[in-house]
Amino acid sequence: MLKFDLTPDAFVRAALLHLRDGVEIIAGDEQTLFHPALDTDDPAVHRRFLQLLESERWGSALGEGRIRSLLFFCLRHRSRNWALMVSALAELLERGPEYLLGGAGEASHKLLAMRSQVVREIHRLTGFTRLTPVQELLVGEAPTRHLTGDLVALGLARRNPGTPLVLLTPQGDWLALKGRVRPVDGAPFRSHLDKDSFRRTWLTYYRSQFIDERNNPRHAARAIPREYWQWLAEGEELDKARRQKRE
């Protein structure tokens, strides 16, 4: 059994050994009780990977930046569908990188969809997350579905350079500063978010701007996806407007 970290390099090594040598692979954070596992950084594993790579017509494509970027985001997807990702790399090795990047195969097409879902979440949450000043920090909370908390935190930190930023997410909490991010215990900061006075002020303003004749829940859902309505301050008002429209 071969264990890989959630990085493009490690996954490519594991995938190639799985495809050509039939080695069973498993993510590094998954349980391997009764099955001792080698790591993809093991020298013997690395040597075997290089041997296999030389015999592949499209082997060099596995190191391309475009492929690494695609795998980087797909490894963050909550589905953890390693079999699909391996199948997509098999399509690349058989047909070439453009076949994969163009989504021509079934697995390749699904892999591109996975990347889009992850990238879209990062973009949306970087835009929607509101930050609260807490002492010398900025603190926010984001309802991430994928393993994107650190990337959202970095995106928010770039908009607030020089100020440490803590982001709380369901998958873990993060501290970002000066282009670096690391895990942190966010429990002490949650109570400050509950007392956020700006949230109440914003909701009061939002209610004052509502015009019943312009109530358009469908348009609102395009601007702010409904999956975020329970999280944002105005979400309750959007849902109330949607129910009024149906009545």
Buried (B, 14 or more C-beta within 10 A) or exposed (E): EBBBBBBBBBBBBBBBBBBBEEBEBBBBEEEEEEEEBBBBEBEEBEEBBEEBBEEBEBBEBBEBEEBBEBBBBBBBBBEBBBEBBBBBBBBBBEBBBEBBBEBEBEBBBBBBEBBEBBBEBBEBBBEBBBBBEBEEBBBBBBBBBBBBBBBBBBBBBEEEEEBBBBBBBEBBBBBBBEEEBEEBEBEEBEEBBEEBEEBEEBBEEBEEEEEEEEBEBEEBBEEBEEEBBEBBBBBEBBBBBBEEEEE
